């Protein structure tokens, strides 16, 4: 993962519990320029949403990360959605949405964490805009040190 500016962090270990949409703690603002469009800034701009700490639930909860945009920072609409992820797969570091912002985004965008099935009792989620994608996956080393 590249360096992250504070303004590119949409959510940092955000607690999400309720069924329905919980929006990210921050909104990204492209500014008022007539060409303020995320897709025009760089061919390497990425939106990354992930599980920060493993989620728990008393039921069969699912979570979906949803990219939303707005012209006025008040009325948001869904632009695209990641897959619906079952509780068993909501482990620390698991990606929920990795996407390049689509052409035509309006001035403001955020992530909504869409919980269904059952409320979460634990777990946190993070989302950020980056110039690259986190691709390293922690794997067992295959050896032990005595």
N, C-alpha and C positions, 0 to 999 in steps of 0.2 A: 504494500500500500504506500502511496506517495504521501507527501506532507499534506496535512489538512489545516486549512485556515478556519478559525472559529466560525466564520460566516457560511462555511460549506457544510457544517454539521447540522443536520435536520433533527436528529435525536441522538442522545448519548446515554446509553443504558437507561432508557425510559421504561418505567413500570407501566404495564398494560394489564388490566384485569377484567374489565367489563365486556359483556357481549355487545357487539356492534362495533362502530368505528371509534378509535382513539387516535386523534391526529398528532403528528409529530410536534414536539415542543417548539420548533423553529420553522420558519418559512423562508425559502430562497427567493430573493428579489433580483430580477435581471435588469432593473432600471427602466427608465421611461423612454429610452431610445426607440424609434419606430421599428428597428430591427431587433428588438430585445427578444431573442429566441434562443433557448439553450442549444438547440441543434446547430445553430450557426456559429457558436463560439469556438468550437474545436472538434475535429473528427475523433478526438480521444477523450471526450468528457463522458463520465459514467456516473450513474446513480447506483448506489450500493445499499441494500437494506439487509440486516442480518440479526440473528438471535445473539444477544450479548451474554446473557446467563440463561441456563436451561429453564424452560418453562414447566410449570406444574399446574395440574387442574384436578378437581374432584370428579370430572366427567370426561367425555370424549371431545375436548376442545380442539379447534383448528384455528390457524392464523394465516392470513393472507396480507401481504404488503401491497398497497394500492397507491400509485402515483396520481396525484390530483393537481389541477392547475386553476388559476383564477386571474381575471383581469383587474379586480379591485381589492384583492386580499380579504374578501368577505364571503363571496359566494364561490365555492369550489366545486369542480366536477371531476369525476373519474376520467383518467386518460388511458391508463393501462394497469393491469393487475398481474401480480406474480401468481404462482400456483397456490392452491389451498394446501397447507402443510399440516399434517396430523400431529398430535401431541408428541408421539414417540420420536418424531424427527426434529422437534424443536429443541435441539441441544446447542450448547454454547458454540458459537462460531458458524452455525449453519446459515447459509445464504437463503434469503427469502425473495430477493429481487435484485438482479444485476442487469442493467439496461442502459443503453445510450438514450438520452432524452430524444423523443421523437420530434420531427419538424412540426412547427405550428404551436408549440407550447405558449401559453399566455404569460404575462409578466411574472406572476408568482407561482411557485409550486411547493408542494409538501408531500409527505407520505402519511397515509392513514393505515393503522394496524387494524385489520378487520377480524375480529374474534367471533367464532360461531360454535354452536354445539353445546358449549358449557363455558362458564367464566374461568379465567386463569386465576390460580392462587399464588403464583410466583413466576419469576422470569422477567427479563428485561430485553429491550430491543434497541438497536442503533441504526441510523441511516445517515449517509453523507454523500457529497458530490466529490469526485476525485478524477484525476487525470489518468488513472490506471485502475486495474482491477486486482483485488486481492486474490492471488492464485495459489499461495502455498497452503497445503493441507497437512495438519499435524498427523504423523503416522508413527507407529511404534518403531523404535530404533533397530530392533532385531538383535541387539546384543546387550549384555549387562556388564557393569563395571564392578569388580570385586574389591 
